[in-house]
Amino acid sequence: MSRSRRKRREFQEGRTRTMPIIRVEMLKGRTPAQKKAIAKEMVDGFIRGAGGGSPSSFNVVFVDVEKHDWAVGHDMMSEKYPDK
């Protein structure tokens, strides 16, 4: 079996040594339950798109960003979406 075929099979069976890391950067304010739902969707989507794998072999890292630390173009999110 070729090395690439063996690596693909190991990934599909969840036996790889490398752990994919999915990094999610978003504005602060999501609850732990919302983050859990996002993590599930991200991991499941990656598994579907990449042809397999085990959810336990993925790491999902959430980075909460304050509005005043995020800009789109010239617009600061704190100015575009001020707190009420």
Helices and strands as residue ranges (DSSP letters): H 3-12, E 21-27, H 32-50, G 55-57, E 59-65, G 67-69, E 71-72, E 75-76, H 77-80
